Amino acid sequence: MVVVGAGPAGSTAAYHLARRGHSVLLTEEHRRVGFPVQCAGLVSARVLRLAGTDRMVRHVIRGANIFSPSLRRLSFSAPEPRAYVLSRSGLDQALAERAARAGAQVEPGWKFTGLKGRTSSGRPRLTFRTVDGEDREVEARLVVGADGVTSAVARAFRLRRPLEILPAFEAEVPWDGAEPDQVEVYLGRALAPGLFGWSVPDGGGLSRIGVAVRADTGRTARDYYRALTGQMARRAGRPVPPPVEVVVAGIPIGEVPRTEGDHVLLVGDAAGQVKPLSGGGIYTGMRAAEIAAEVAHEALARGEALGPGLQEYGVRWRQELGEEFRRAWFLRRLFLRLSDEDFERLLDLLDEEGLLSSIIALGDIDFPTVTARQLLRQSPALVRYFPKALGAWFRSGSPLAPVLD
Ligand SMILES: Cc1cc2nc3c(=O)[nH]c(=O)nc-3n(C[C@H](O)[C@H](O)[C@H](O)COP(=O)(O)OP(=O)(O)OC[C@H]3O[C@@H](n4cnc5c(N)ncnc54)[C@H](O)[C@@H]3O)c2cc1C
């Protein structure tokens, strides 16, 4: 079996396949697993459980400061840890090492370049180019495409890509926010159209400051980063220092319709398994990778590696994550309609209506729509921001998605 991409999803799939006794080749295009880093590394405790270690935790987060476009601040903080800031390269390395310990052959510096036909039994022949310029060819019973947002595996197997890709720019900056155990979130059409800006302290004097935006604004994510750090500097009364490291990457939003085909499964960003409201994909990608390994193992035991035999993968991961993705996707569409005045009013409402205690009690970065539903139940004023169909759907438990104009 071949797993392409040693990010969190790929190494998780490789580990769970290898520990079930399969022969697994895990390839990574870069010479070093975990580099370059393309992430803020903010995760829930679920990720630590899935990884089986907390050795890559750098810092604990207990709350958030949300800033409206006019920099009005809404602050909430819980007594217990709500999220963890990881060394992202540390996470990727720990997961690849775990896969290797379980028996996977890990090959950094092997870039998947395409398909070179099939064997007489229909197995795909994969081609790789190593960092030393050598070409390799491998035949696989099953390929797991875990090669991220630009997935070459998805292209080679003609599986459709995520609906939307948000350009993101993030920098590691010697900067302390006002509260050391809180993340900052910046909302507003001018500052971050399409998602938001963030600042995540790493507990060691650096903050990961970034922004992800719609692709069609005519400006780059770096332009928005400059605007964001300008705002932060004005608020703090001191300049934001130049970055020590920068990340330019894309965040896929919107699941792909089919995550499996003949001899292939897609996991993680390659499958669009990213939370539509935050762009976070570490937990969802790792969990889907576990499910992929489980289904692949069962299908191969039955001697099936064709699409129909692997369909169960799409069914199972959607059973667990699909409802949250669908609700979040609709909430995101609503979010895109909000004006800067709406953001101001929404933050006022959350403050005025005593809803902060619900956010503190329920806030879950992996399942934010659970909190959103509770807030809607509690606050009739909030419902006014929702088209009727969406408000009713959110307050009901119905899995049927509403029709929105
Ligand atoms: C700026 C930014 C900040 C983010 N912050 C967070 C956050 O705080 N929390 C969170 O949960 N998520 C965050 N995300 C999203 C998160 O980084 C991804 O969802 C997650 O990394 C997806 O994991 P993956 O294993 O599917 O893909 P990736 O992590 O992208 O791994 C794919 C791997 O495949 C390799 N690869 C690619 N092409 C090939 C090829 N042809 N051959 C071989 N190897 C290949 C790549 O080098 C890479 O190592 C952020 C994303 C961005 C862009």
Ligand as a Chemical Component Dictionary entry (heavy atoms), coordinates in Angstrom:
data_LIG
# 
_chem_comp.id                   LIG 
_chem_comp.type                 NON-POLYMER 
_chem_comp.pdbx_formal_charge   0 
_chem_comp.three_letter_code    LIG 
# 
loop_
_chem_comp_atom.comp_id 
_chem_comp_atom.atom_id 
_chem_comp_atom.alt_atom_id 
_chem_comp_atom.type_symbol 
_chem_comp_atom.charge 
_chem_comp_atom.model_Cartn_x 
_chem_comp_atom.model_Cartn_y 
_chem_comp_atom.model_Cartn_z 
_chem_comp_atom.pdbx_ordinal 
LIG C1  C1  C 0 -1.787 29.339 7.563  1  
LIG C2  C2  C 0 -2.509 28.096 8.025  2  
LIG C3  C3  C 0 -2.796 27.926 9.376  3  
LIG C4  C4  C 0 -3.481 26.779 9.805  4  
LIG N1  N1  N 0 -3.740 26.637 11.153 5  
LIG C5  C5  C 0 -4.381 25.515 11.595 6  
LIG C6  C6  C 0 -4.619 25.318 12.978 7  
LIG O1  O1  O 0 -4.253 26.146 13.817 8  
LIG N2  N2  N 0 -5.271 24.181 13.371 9  
LIG C7  C7  C 0 -5.694 23.233 12.461 10 
LIG O2  O2  O 0 -6.297 22.223 12.852 11 
LIG N3  N3  N 0 -5.461 23.399 11.139 12 
LIG C8  C8  C 0 -4.804 24.506 10.687 13 
LIG N4  N4  N 0 -4.558 24.665 9.349  14 
LIG C9  C9  C 0 -4.970 23.597 8.423  15 
LIG C10 C10 C 0 -4.020 22.416 8.557  16 
LIG O3  O3  O 0 -2.699 22.877 8.369  17 
LIG C11 C11 C 0 -4.374 21.349 7.526  18 
LIG O4  O4  O 0 -5.752 21.095 7.542  19 
LIG C12 C12 C 0 -3.611 20.062 7.803  20 
LIG O5  O5  O 0 -2.235 20.274 7.708  21 
LIG C13 C13 C 0 -4.033 18.980 6.815  22 
LIG O6  O6  O 0 -3.259 17.830 7.015  23 
LIG P1  P1  P 0 -2.984 16.847 5.785  24 
LIG O7  O7  O 0 -2.128 15.757 6.330  25 
LIG O8  O8  O 0 -4.232 16.534 5.097  26 
LIG O9  O9  O 0 -2.168 17.729 4.730  27 
LIG P2  P2  P 0 -0.783 18.466 4.884  28 
LIG O10 O10 O 0 -0.482 18.807 6.269  29 
LIG O11 O11 O 0 -0.809 19.557 3.870  30 
LIG O12 O12 O 0 0.262  17.359 4.438  31 
LIG C14 C14 C 0 0.394  16.969 3.102  32 
LIG C15 C15 C 0 1.796  16.449 2.926  33 
LIG O13 O13 O 0 1.918  15.914 1.617  34 
LIG C16 C16 C 0 3.143  16.335 1.062  35 
LIG N5  N5  N 0 2.986  16.311 -0.398 36 
LIG C17 C17 C 0 2.298  17.184 -1.171 37 
LIG N6  N6  N 0 2.368  16.810 -2.471 38 
LIG C18 C18 C 0 3.118  15.673 -2.499 39 
LIG C19 C19 C 0 3.542  14.803 -3.546 40 
LIG N7  N7  N 0 3.220  15.053 -4.827 41 
LIG N8  N8  N 0 4.308  13.736 -3.242 42 
LIG C20 C20 C 0 4.651  13.477 -1.935 43 
LIG N9  N9  N 0 4.273  14.269 -0.906 44 
LIG C21 C21 C 0 3.513  15.339 -1.185 45 
LIG C22 C22 C 0 3.354  17.730 1.631  46 
LIG O14 O14 O 0 4.718  18.101 1.583  47 
LIG C23 C23 C 0 2.837  17.555 3.057  48 
LIG O15 O15 O 0 3.852  17.143 3.943  49 
LIG C24 C24 C 0 -3.884 25.791 8.871  50 
LIG C25 C25 C 0 -3.596 25.967 7.516  51 
LIG C26 C26 C 0 -2.908 27.105 7.099  52 
LIG C27 C27 C 0 -2.604 27.259 5.635  53 
# 
loop_
_chem_comp_bond.comp_id 
_chem_comp_bond.atom_id_1 
_chem_comp_bond.atom_id_2 
_chem_comp_bond.value_order 
_chem_comp_bond.pdbx_ordinal 
LIG C1  C2  SING 1  
LIG C2  C3  SING 2  
LIG C2  C26 DOUB 3  
LIG C3  C4  DOUB 4  
LIG C4  N1  SING 5  
LIG C4  C24 SING 6  
LIG N1  C5  DOUB 7  
LIG C5  C6  SING 8  
LIG C5  C8  SING 9  
LIG C6  O1  DOUB 10 
LIG C6  N2  SING 11 
LIG N2  C7  SING 12 
LIG C7  O2  DOUB 13 
LIG C7  N3  SING 14 
LIG N3  C8  DOUB 15 
LIG C8  N4  SING 16 
LIG N4  C9  SING 17 
LIG N4  C24 SING 18 
LIG C9  C10 SING 19 
LIG C10 O3  SING 20 
LIG C10 C11 SING 21 
LIG C11 O4  SING 22 
LIG C11 C12 SING 23 
LIG C12 O5  SING 24 
LIG C12 C13 SING 25 
LIG C13 O6  SING 26 
LIG O6  P1  SING 27 
LIG P1  O7  DOUB 28 
LIG P1  O8  SING 29 
LIG P1  O9  SING 30 
LIG O9  P2  SING 31 
LIG P2  O10 DOUB 32 
LIG P2  O11 SING 33 
LIG P2  O12 SING 34 
LIG O12 C14 SING 35 
LIG C14 C15 SING 36 
LIG C15 O13 SING 37 
LIG C15 C23 SING 38 
LIG O13 C16 SING 39 
LIG C16 N5  SING 40 
LIG C16 C22 SING 41 
LIG N5  C17 SING 42 
LIG N5  C21 SING 43 
LIG C17 N6  DOUB 44 
LIG N6  C18 SING 45 
LIG C18 C19 SING 46 
LIG C18 C21 DOUB 47 
LIG C19 N7  SING 48 
LIG C19 N8  DOUB 49 
LIG N8  C20 SING 50 
LIG C20 N9  DOUB 51 
LIG N9  C21 SING 52 
LIG C22 O14 SING 53 
LIG C22 C23 SING 54 
LIG C23 O15 SING 55 
LIG C24 C25 DOUB 56 
LIG C25 C26 SING 57 
LIG C26 C27 SING 58 
# 
